[in-house]
């Protein structure tokens, strides 16, 4: 029995979608891509700050009461940390969380996690 790839199957299914369904798909895919990019960016900021403080993930875990595997997931951009988790991590590194407008962020004026 011949098998087909997932990509072939997905393409066949998408071919039957209406223009409205394609539009919804495209908008949701863009939104998901943006959310993932933000998680990756935040994770990189946390990892950079952690390294600048000469902390290992294990030491940060001990200081923050956040488990090391969760810190790893956050730093890789695959975790979905709560505000409480982010606050614990920032406090353990002697930093605080800051909300920055998109305009300021576009000019790279302030990081989301700052010392």
C-alpha positions as a Markdown table, in Angstrom:
| # | Residue | x | y | z |
|---|---|---|---|---|
| 1 | Unk | 0.0 | 0.0 | 0.0 |
| 2 | Unk | 1.4 | 3.4 | -1.0 |
| 3 | Unk | 1.7 | 6.1 | 1.6 |
| 4 | Unk | 1.8 | 9.8 | 1.1 |
| 5 | Unk | 3.6 | 12.4 | 3.1 |
| 6 | Unk | 1.9 | 14.7 | 5.5 |
| 7 | Unk | 2.8 | 17.7 | 3.3 |
| 8 | Unk | 1.0 | 16.0 | 0.3 |
| 9 | Unk | -2.1 | 15.3 | 2.5 |
| 10 | Unk | -2.1 | 18.8 | 3.9 |
| 11 | Unk | -1.8 | 20.4 | 0.5 |
| 12 | Unk | -4.7 | 18.2 | -0.8 |
| 13 | Unk | -6.9 | 19.3 | 2.2 |
| 14 | Unk | -6.0 | 23.0 | 1.8 |
| 15 | Unk | -6.9 | 22.8 | -1.9 |
| 16 | Unk | -10.5 | 22.4 | -0.9 |
| 17 | Unk | -10.6 | 25.4 | 1.5 |
| 18 | Unk | -12.6 | 28.4 | 0.6 |
| 19 | Unk | -10.9 | 31.8 | 0.3 |
| 20 | Unk | -12.3 | 32.8 | 3.7 |
| 21 | Unk | -10.7 | 29.8 | 5.3 |
| 22 | Unk | -7.4 | 30.5 | 3.6 |
| 23 | Unk | -7.6 | 34.1 | 5.0 |
| 24 | Unk | -8.2 | 32.9 | 8.5 |
| 25 | Unk | -5.4 | 30.4 | 8.2 |
| 26 | Unk | -3.0 | 33.0 | 7.0 |
| 27 | Unk | -3.9 | 35.4 | 9.8 |
| 28 | Unk | -3.6 | 32.8 | 12.5 |
| 29 | Unk | -0.3 | 31.5 | 11.1 |
| 30 | Unk | 1.1 | 35.1 | 11.2 |
| 31 | Unk | -0.1 | 35.6 | 14.7 |
| 32 | Unk | 1.4 | 32.3 | 15.9 |
| 33 | Unk | 4.7 | 33.2 | 14.2 |
| 34 | Unk | 4.8 | 36.6 | 16.0 |
| 35 | Unk | 4.1 | 34.9 | 19.3 |
| 36 | Unk | 6.8 | 32.4 | 18.8 |
| 37 | Unk | 9.3 | 35.1 | 17.8 |
| 38 | Unk | 8.4 | 37.1 | 21.0 |
| 39 | Unk | 9.0 | 34.0 | 23.2 |
| 40 | Unk | 12.4 | 33.4 | 21.5 |
| 41 | Unk | 13.4 | 37.1 | 22.0 |
| 42 | Unk | 12.4 | 37.1 | 25.6 |
| 43 | Unk | 14.3 | 33.8 | 26.2 |
| 44 | Unk | 17.4 | 35.3 | 24.6 |
| 45 | Unk | 17.1 | 38.3 | 26.8 |
| 46 | Unk | 16.8 | 36.2 | 29.9 |
| 47 | Unk | 19.8 | 34.0 | 28.9 |
| 48 | Unk | 21.9 | 37.0 | 28.1 |
| 49 | Unk | 21.1 | 38.6 | 31.5 |
| 50 | Unk | 21.8 | 35.3 | 33.3 |
| 51 | Unk | 25.2 | 34.9 | 31.6 |
| 52 | Unk | 26.1 | 38.5 | 32.4 |
| 53 | Unk | 25.4 | 37.7 | 36.1 |
| 54 | Unk | 27.7 | 34.7 | 35.7 |
| 55 | Unk | 24.9 | 32.3 | 36.7 |
| 56 | Unk | 24.3 | 28.8 | 35.4 |
| 57 | Unk | 20.8 | 27.7 | 34.8 |
| 58 | Unk | 21.1 | 25.5 | 37.9 |
| 59 | Unk | 22.2 | 28.4 | 40.1 |
| 60 | Unk | 19.4 | 30.6 | 38.8 |
| 61 | Unk | 17.0 | 27.7 | 39.5 |
| 62 | Unk | 18.2 | 27.6 | 43.1 |
| 63 | Unk | 18.0 | 31.4 | 43.5 |
| 64 | Unk | 14.5 | 31.7 | 41.9 |
| 65 | Unk | 12.7 | 28.5 | 42.9 |
| 66 | Unk | 12.0 | 27.9 | 39.2 |
| 67 | Unk | 13.1 | 24.5 | 38.0 |
| 68 | Unk | 16.2 | 24.3 | 35.7 |
| 69 | Unk | 14.3 | 22.5 | 32.9 |
| 70 | Unk | 11.7 | 25.3 | 32.9 |
| 71 | Unk | 14.5 | 27.9 | 32.7 |
| 72 | Unk | 16.0 | 26.0 | 29.7 |
| 73 | Unk | 12.6 | 25.9 | 27.9 |
| 74 | Unk | 12.1 | 29.6 | 28.5 |
| 75 | Unk | 15.6 | 30.5 | 27.3 |
| 76 | Unk | 15.0 | 28.4 | 24.1 |
| 77 | Unk | 11.7 | 30.1 | 23.5 |
| 78 | Unk | 9.6 | 26.9 | 23.8 |
| 79 | Unk | 8.3 | 27.6 | 27.3 |
| 80 | Unk | 5.3 | 29.7 | 28.2 |
| 81 | Unk | 6.2 | 31.3 | 31.5 |
| 82 | Unk | 3.7 | 33.0 | 33.7 |
| 83 | Unk | 4.2 | 36.5 | 35.0 |
| 84 | Unk | 5.1 | 35.0 | 38.4 |
| 85 | Unk | 7.8 | 32.9 | 36.9 |
| 86 | Unk | 9.3 | 35.8 | 35.0 |
| 87 | Unk | 9.2 | 38.0 | 38.1 |
| 88 | Unk | 11.0 | 35.3 | 40.1 |
| 89 | Unk | 13.7 | 34.9 | 37.5 |
| 90 | Unk | 14.2 | 38.7 | 37.2 |
| 91 | Unk | 14.3 | 39.2 | 41.0 |
| 92 | Unk | 16.9 | 36.4 | 41.3 |
| 93 | Unk | 19.1 | 38.2 | 38.8 |
| 94 | Unk | 18.7 | 41.6 | 40.5 |
| 95 | Unk | 16.5 | 42.8 | 37.6 |
| 96 | Unk | 12.9 | 43.8 | 37.0 |
| 97 | Unk | 10.4 | 43.3 | 34.2 |
| 98 | Unk | 9.5 | 46.3 | 32.1 |
| 99 | Unk | 6.7 | 46.7 | 29.6 |
| 100 | Unk | 7.9 | 48.7 | 26.6 |
| 101 | Unk | 5.8 | 50.2 | 23.8 |
| 102 | Unk | 6.3 | 48.9 | 20.3 |
| 103 | Unk | 7.7 | 52.3 | 19.2 |
| 104 | Unk | 10.4 | 52.2 | 21.9 |
| 105 | Unk | 11.1 | 48.5 | 21.2 |
| 106 | Unk | 11.6 | 49.3 | 17.5 |
| 107 | Unk | 14.4 | 51.6 | 18.4 |
| 108 | Unk | 15.8 | 49.0 | 20.8 |
| 109 | Unk | 15.7 | 51.6 | 23.7 |
| 110 | Unk | 14.8 | 49.2 | 26.6 |
| 111 | Unk | 14.9 | 45.5 | 27.0 |
| 112 | Unk | 11.9 | 43.6 | 28.5 |
| 113 | Unk | 14.1 | 42.4 | 31.3 |
| 114 | Unk | 16.5 | 45.0 | 32.7 |
| 115 | Unk | 19.0 | 45.2 | 35.4 |
